[in-house]
Structure formats: C-alpha cells, structure tokens
Amino acid sequence: MPAAPSSPDGILLVDKPQGITSHTAVSRARRALGTRKVGHAGTLDPMATGLLILGVGPSTRLLTHMVGLDKTYTATIALGSATTTDDAEGEVTTTADASHLSGDDLTAPIGALTGEIEQVPSSVSAIKVDGERAYSRVRAGEQLALAARPVTVSRFDVLAFRPAVSADLPAEVDVLVDCSSGTYIRALARDLGEALGVGGHLSALRRTRVGPFEVDGAPIADALPETGAARLLVPPAQAAARILPVAQLDDERAANLMHGRKTPALEGESGIVAAVHGERLIGIARVSGNRLLPVTNFPTV
C-alpha cells in the first residue's frame, strides 16, 4: 500500500491585500492546504496590507516565538483630521486647517515619537480590558481610556510630504517605521497630528517585515494555488533557525529531547534554542546549566 500523504507542516508567508480580514486570509490558507490547523503570528486590520506569518500543522507551535518579533511598516498619515479609530475607517471627530504645515514642521514631533516611548493604544485596539477586547467595548458604546505602555520606535523616517493645497484638504506624509511588537502605527499618526495641533489619522498601512521575514515574494493571501500550496511552506527547521540560535543534535541528544528528557548541552549553547537533528526540527529547548531541557517538542507528521 502507498504511504498516506503527510500533513502540511511549516511556516507560510502571505501578503494580505486590502479589504479582507486576517481571519479570512487564514481561512483561505486552510482551504489551499487542506488542513484546519493554521494559525497566525499577529493580525492586520482590514484596511492594512502586507506580511502575515501563518503557522501550519505542528509549526503553529513556532508562532509563540514569532509574535514578539520587531516589525517594519510603510504608512501614510493624513494631517488635518482626527477619527474615532485613529485611521481612515473611523468617523471624523475634529478637523483643522493643515495648509500651513511644511516638511520641516515634522522634524521635532517625529523625533519625540522615536526611541523608547510611552504610547497610549487606540481605544479600538485588540487589547483586552477585563477579559474583553477594547474594540468590542467601544463598539458597544463604552468610553475607554487605555493606559500608556512602553514601546520602541527605532526608526521613524519621512519618505515624502505632500502639503495641503487648501484649508479643507489634508496634508499627507509617507513614513517608514521600524518598531517593537505591540506598537500601534495609527497611534503614532494620532499623536503626530496632536503634536502639530491639527489632528491626524492613518490613511494607509503596509507591513513589510516581521523579524527576519520579508513580504517580498510572498504570495497574495487570496490567490493561493488550489494545488501545490504546500510547496510554499518554509520548513520548520529553516524557520526556527531564522529566529533562534540552533543546537545541532546527534542521535542520542535528539532521542532524549524527543522523549521529553533533558540531555547534555554543548559548549556555546545558551538560552532558548532551536533543537535540530539533520533537517528536522525536534523542538524548542532551553539551556540550564549544562543541560538542554525540552520546552516545546515537534511531533513527526
């Protein structure tokens, strides 16, 4: 009898188009790959485009180690109006004449929003408040004021500035942002507009990088092939090696970790590592003293 086909296992990088939810992208990956076991390492709003990292099969266990990776975005900020959601999908709450602004006016406020800062997330974020998503409470009519939290904006560069041509039209600024996980780009847009005294909101957003993973070359999420989508998967060992140091295992150490037992650590191995035997990811392990301890094992599929 021929062997049963193995279940798909790996990391899938997709480019989410505008207008669909991240959950829709996950659903389409499930259909293309023929499996329900697909998860994500962080969503994008429907108006946003760009990189989604999806874990497939046992590799969903890798997503825990990817959600905290730093990210790169390109965005367009509209200056001259604020909205309820800090982006273009919300209702306009205030407007102001931004026609006096020039590119030079951006330097100081953008500098103040760069580095290690305290950021107040948008009230319609997915942050949980008393066990419920903030956006759900706001949509139910509740007024929320979320607490500021530390984030790092390591790069906040102006790519282009388009001045407002009249008092009733916005000024627009295209930006490139490198930031820590948990940073809200629409909050940067809001805070930049407030600092300039005219209000601001996010009018376009694209995520181009998550950790070492780039959107370039990723297939469009709603155009995954009906057959052969498994060929697009990054193998688990390769994906893990891009985000963690690698501990190369011999047969004995691999067998120990596979069965949940600690095993000797080698010189130079430290911290959290991807435990690899040949081309197979055995699991994620932690070095404690001179021992390698299993953290997460990856079963054979």
C-alpha positions in Angstrom: 0.0 0.0 0.0 1.3 3.5 -0.7 2.1 5.6 2.3 -0.5 8.1 3.3 0.4 11.7 2.4 1.9 13.6 5.2 0.1 16.6 6.7 1.4 20.0 5.7 3.9 21.4 8.3 5.8 24.7 8.1 5.6 28.5 8.0 3.6 30.2 5.3 4.3 33.8 4.4 1.4 35.6 2.7 0.8 39.1 1.5 -2.7 40.2 2.8 -4.5 42.5 0.4 -6.6 45.4 1.5 -10.2 44.8 2.3 -10.1 41.3 3.8 -9.5 40.4 7.4 -6.6 38.4 8.6 -9.0 35.6 9.6 -10.2 35.4 6.0 -6.6 35.0 4.9 -6.2 32.2 7.4 -9.4 30.5 6.1 -8.1 30.7 2.5 -4.8 29.1 3.6 -6.7 26.3 5.3 -8.6 25.6 2.1 -5.5 25.7 -0.1 -3.5 23.5 2.2 -6.4 21.1 3.1 -6.0 21.4 6.8 -7.7 23.2 9.7 -4.5 23.6 11.7 -3.4 27.1 10.6 -2.7 29.9 13.0 -1.2 33.4 12.7 1.6 35.4 14.5 -0.3 38.7 14.5 -3.1 40.1 12.5 -3.5 43.2 10.3 -6.6 45.4 10.1 -8.8 45.0 7.0 -7.5 48.4 5.6 -3.9 47.3 6.0 -1.9 45.2 3.6 1.3 43.2 3.9 3.0 40.3 5.6 1.1 37.8 7.6 3.1 34.9 9.1 1.0 31.7 9.3 1.9 28.5 11.1 0.7 25.3 9.6 0.4 21.9 11.3 2.8 21.3 14.2 4.6 24.6 13.2 1.8 26.5 14.8 3.9 25.9 17.9 6.6 28.1 16.5 4.2 31.1 16.4 4.7 31.7 20.1 8.3 32.6 19.3 7.3 34.9 16.5 4.6 37.2 17.9 7.2 39.3 19.7 9.4 40.0 16.7 10.0 43.6 15.7 8.3 44.9 12.6 8.7 47.3 9.7 5.8 49.3 8.2 5.3 51.8 5.5 2.3 54.1 6.1 0.5 57.3 5.0 -0.6 59.8 7.7 -3.3 62.3 6.9 -2.9 65.5 8.9 -5.8 67.8 9.4 -8.4 65.5 10.9 -8.8 63.0 13.7 -11.1 60.0 13.7 -12.7 57.7 16.2 -10.4 54.8 15.3 -7.2 56.8 14.5 -7.5 55.5 11.0 -9.5 56.1 7.8 -12.2 53.6 8.8 -13.4 55.7 11.7 -15.7 58.7 11.8 -14.1 62.1 11.7 -14.2 63.8 15.1 -12.2 67.0 14.5 -10.9 68.9 11.5 -8.3 71.7 11.3 -6.5 73.7 8.6 -3.2 72.0 7.9 -2.3 74.1 4.9 0.4 76.0 6.9 2.4 72.8 7.6 5.7 72.1 5.8 8.0 69.1 6.0 10.3 70.9 8.4 7.4 71.1 10.9 7.5 67.3 11.2 11.1 67.0 12.5 10.6 67.8 16.2 7.4 65.9 16.8 8.6 62.8 14.9 11.8 63.0 17.0 9.7 62.9 20.1 7.9 59.8 18.9 11.1 58.0 18.2 13.1 55.8 20.6 11.7 54.3 23.8 8.3 56.0 24.3 5.1 55.6 26.3 2.3 55.0 23.8 -1.5 55.0 24.5 -3.0 52.4 22.2 -6.0 53.2 20.1 -9.3 52.6 22.0 -10.4 50.2 19.3 -7.3 48.0 19.6 -7.5 44.3 20.3 -6.1 44.8 23.8 -8.2 43.0 26.4 -9.8 45.1 29.2 -11.3 42.9 31.9 -11.3 39.9 29.6 -12.9 41.7 26.6 -11.4 43.2 23.6 -11.2 47.0 23.8 -12.8 47.4 20.3 -15.8 45.3 21.4 -16.4 47.6 24.4 -16.1 50.7 22.3 -18.5 49.4 19.7 -21.0 48.8 22.5 -20.8 52.5 23.3 -18.4 52.4 26.2 -15.8 55.2 26.5 -12.3 53.7 27.2 -9.1 55.3 28.1 -6.3 52.7 27.8 -3.1 53.0 29.9 0.1 54.0 28.2 2.7 51.3 27.7 6.3 51.2 26.7 7.2 50.6 23.0 10.3 51.2 21.0 10.2 53.1 17.7 13.7 52.5 16.4 13.1 54.3 13.1 10.5 56.9 12.1 11.5 58.3 8.7 9.6 60.6 6.4 9.6 59.3 2.9 7.5 62.0 1.3 5.5 65.1 2.4 2.6 66.4 0.4 1.3 69.8 1.7 -2.4 70.5 1.9 -3.4 72.6 -1.1 -6.3 74.2 0.7 -7.7 74.6 4.2 -10.3 71.7 3.7 -7.8 69.1 2.4 -5.3 67.1 4.4 -1.5 67.3 4.3 -0.1 63.8 3.8 3.1 62.3 4.9 4.5 58.9 3.9 6.6 57.3 6.6 8.8 54.2 7.2 8.6 52.8 10.8 10.7 50.1 12.5 9.2 49.3 15.8 8.8 46.7 18.6 5.9 44.3 18.7 2.9 46.0 20.3 3.5 49.4 18.7 0.4 50.9 17.0 1.2 52.9 13.9 -2.2 54.5 14.0 -1.4 55.8 17.5 1.8 57.3 16.0 -0.4 59.0 13.4 -2.8 60.3 16.0 0.0 61.6 18.3 1.8 63.3 15.4 -1.4 65.1 14.4 -2.0 66.1 18.0 1.6 67.4 18.4 1.1 69.5 15.3 -2.2 70.9 16.6 -4.2 69.7 13.5 -5.2 66.1 14.3 -4.1 63.1 12.3 -5.0 59.6 11.3 -3.7 56.7 9.4 -4.8 56.5 5.8 -2.7 53.6 4.6 -0.6 50.9 6.2 1.6 48.1 4.9 3.6 45.7 6.9 6.8 44.8 5.0 8.8 42.8 7.6 8.4 40.7 10.7 11.7 39.9 12.3 13.8 38.3 9.6 10.8 37.6 7.3 10.1 39.9 4.4 6.9 40.4 2.4 8.8 40.5 -0.9 8.0 37.3 -2.8 5.1 36.2 -0.6 2.0 35.1 -2.4 -1.2 37.1 -2.2 -3.3 35.6 0.5 -6.5 35.4 -1.6 -4.7 34.0 -4.6 -3.1 30.9 -3.1 -3.0 28.0 -5.6 -5.6 25.3 -5.4 -2.9 22.6 -5.6 0.7 22.7 -4.6 0.4 25.3 -1.9 2.4 23.1 0.5 5.5 23.9 -1.7 5.3 27.5 -0.4 5.9 26.4 3.2 9.2 27.3 4.9 10.3 24.0 6.6 10.1 24.1 10.4 13.8 23.8 10.9 14.6 26.6 8.5 12.0 28.9 10.0 13.2 28.2 13.6 16.8 28.8 12.6 15.9 32.3 11.4 14.6 33.4 14.8 16.6 31.3 17.3 20.2 30.0 17.7 20.5 26.4 16.6 21.6 23.5 18.7 22.6 20.7 16.3 21.8 17.3 17.9 23.3 13.9 17.4 21.2 10.8 17.6 21.4 10.4 21.4 20.6 14.0 22.2 17.7 14.0 19.7 16.2 10.9 21.2 16.4 12.3 24.7 14.6 15.5 23.7 12.0 13.7 21.6 11.0 11.7 24.6 10.9 14.8 26.9 14.1 14.1 28.7 16.9 16.6 29.4 20.2 16.0 27.6 23.7 17.4 27.9 24.3 20.9 26.5 27.4 21.6 24.4 29.8 24.5 24.8 28.4 27.6 23.2 24.8 26.6 23.6 22.8 29.0 25.7 19.3 30.5 26.2 16.4 29.3 24.1 17.5 27.3 21.0 16.0 25.5 18.1 17.0 21.9 18.6 17.7 20.4 15.1 18.6 16.9 14.1 19.7 16.7 10.4 17.0 18.7 8.6 14.3 18.1 11.2 13.2 20.4 14.0 13.0 18.3 17.1 11.7 21.2 19.2 12.5 24.3 21.1 14.8 23.8 24.1 16.3 25.8 26.9 19.8 25.6 28.2 20.0 25.5 32.0 23.5 24.9 33.5 25.0 22.2 31.4 21.7 20.7 30.4 19.4 21.1 27.4 15.8 21.0 28.6 12.8 20.5 26.2 10.4 23.4 26.1 8.2 22.5 23.1 8.5 19.3 21.1 7.5 18.9 17.4 5.9 15.6 16.5 6.5 13.8 13.3 3.7 14.4 10.8 
